[in-house]
Amino acid sequence: MHNCTPSLLDHIYINDSLHYLYPGLFPLDISDHLPSFLLIEFSRNKQHAPLWRRCYKNLNVNSFLFDLDDKLRRSLSNISLDADSKFTLFLDTFIDVINTHSPLLKLSRRKTKLASKPWITKGILKSIKTKNRLFRRKIKHYNNAEYLQTYKKYNNILTHIKKKSKIMYYKQNLIDSKGNISKTWKIVNEIINKTKVKTNIPPLATSTNASNPLDQCFSTFFASRTTLCNKKILGNTKQNFIITIMMFSSVLALLIY
């Protein structure tokens, strides 16, 4: 889409004549041109693992606690069981009762996608629908400059709101996890989209003897790592690599903004 004039520059070529083909265009504003697609009808066996969430909408806490207490009294009445067996029995009983009062529900593809972006609120979803409606109107009346400006203004405001909502979501999560290093790093890795990578660490080669004890080998090895890190980070300059103390608010600003 350019200057209110529709155009199609992308083509899809395929030599498959054995399956039903369904080409078309998406009326979406994710690129300068309308995204083109081609559906090929064929069977596939690969299935993605569904996402499940527990529904607490109709949970009656008093009824849940009463049933749990009743079943635990009956199941744990055998005093001959050891601690491990009693804990396993308690866990099985708890899961059985919670599944009765708050069953697991399979999320749809749409809800699964939304679950990956918890900062997208119901109000933002409603605004996205409005933006898509304005975009389709802009395409239908591509010579109308007023419709174009209305869509652009609304889209810019919505983009700003989505970014602000994401910042506020992660900011609050980082504040809530203050003091919990494990949870904080989990949030940081989520923000920078870092995934776990398995690396094989080579063994430390040491040559110990009476004149070169093991503690001296470790001291020499880690002292040499500091020099190596300085060279990789600072190059051939004479500066020293020093980690300065930063306040929590400064780290938060670097991650979010």
Beta strands, then each sheet from edge to edge (+ up, - down):
strand 1: 21-25
strand 2: 36-40
strand 3: 52-54
strand 4: 104-106
sheet 1: 1+ 2-
sheet 2: 3+ 4-
end
